[in-house]
Amino acid sequence: MLAKRLENLHPYVPGEQPKDRVYIKLNANENPYPPSRKVTEAVTEAVASHPEKIGLYPDPDANELRSAIAQMLNESGGVLSNSSASIPFKVTPDMIFCGNGSDEVLSFVFYTFFDSDRPIVLPEHTYSFYPVYCGYYDIPMDRVPLKSDWHLDTEKMLADANANDSCTIFANPNAPTGIALSRDEVAQMIRRAPKDKAFIVDEAYCDFAEESCIPLLAEFKNLVIVRTFSKSLSFAGQRLGFIIANPELIKAVFTVKNSFNHFPVDFLTQTAGIASCKDWAYYGENARKVKAERESMTAFLRERGWFVIDSSTNFIFAKKDGLEGEKVYQTVKKAGILIRHFSTPGIEQFVRISIGTKEQMDALKEAMKDL
Ligand SMILES: *Cc1c(COP(=O)(O)O)cnc(C)c1O
């Protein structure tokens, strides 16, 4: 009864969302801070003064939101936690595409740019939704192992991309390692990669790092940057993601969107998204707090003999000799805190800890101090 293509599907398993007790949730890289009051006020006000908009289709292309995102990027310089970040040109709304979370945006990206006739190049350990979409769209994968220091093997990725004339995708900073390539390193890669093949950089965690690749859009017409509101903009429950790329590529993604779902971003999400962009400084402040807690937690674990990878994100990836990730997860869960461990071969020893507020991290330190 079922279509044959279902055999290729291996759905993504998200961090658990238990109902049995109230846990401190440090397992899904959500933002521990609430949205700006300006966001909740804008939504309340929109519903109160325009209830009819609930019954009308929203702007299919989210044009006001695209302008607000462009303005946020121009004003903030593209990295909310880094006040010295800057973009040497003006990002315009026609360089932006919005979707219902960056997972949906990524789905459009896979459909728009990746063919089934050759493998795409991606790291062996990266965002685990990419292999899921490869199954969904029947796209072969060339998964390049990380180097022994957990960094991307950029030389091998480039060699493979050139050998097969392939597209490339990775998260930068990468997940679940938390390691960022510098903008210069990414530029070196794109310069040597196939020119007429899309080069995708998923910047889901960029607001917790130091540099964005947005300035490279001036030089590289094949660069596609994917962003989400879920992490740095406290928006995981509302769902909003976007692409920044050259207008010709954005047009192609619109063609795909309009062939699948005209209205991916609903009226309330557009309203809340616009208000979020206007108050970007509030989110920048929160991202700086997260960074400070990240450094504190990293130092705490290292003092106790843990191996902790230097993180440019809102999570850390850590392990300790003689401790399985599963065991750490169970111990911490008994203390009422959820973190994430993976059964993926090669990273079973690690746990991934999302960075919360100071109070949450103090509770976690208490739970981990004797491990
Ligand atoms: C969280 C995450 C996403 C998905 O974000 P949503 O907008 O919530 O769908 C995409 N890419 C990476 C690397 C992520 O970590």
The ligand as an ORCA input file, in Angstrom:
! r2SCAN-3c Opt
* xyz 0 1
  C      18.679     23.841     14.843
  C      19.313     23.733     13.503
  C      18.573     23.919     12.340
  C      17.061     23.967     12.330
  O      16.509     25.070     12.783
  P      14.940     25.306     12.702
  O      14.850     26.676     12.162
  O      14.456     25.186     14.103
  O      14.317     24.299     11.794
  C      19.230     23.932     11.125
  N      20.559     23.719     11.052
  C      21.299     23.489     12.146
  C      22.764     23.253     11.999
  C      20.705     23.475     13.403
  O      21.421     23.219     14.473
*
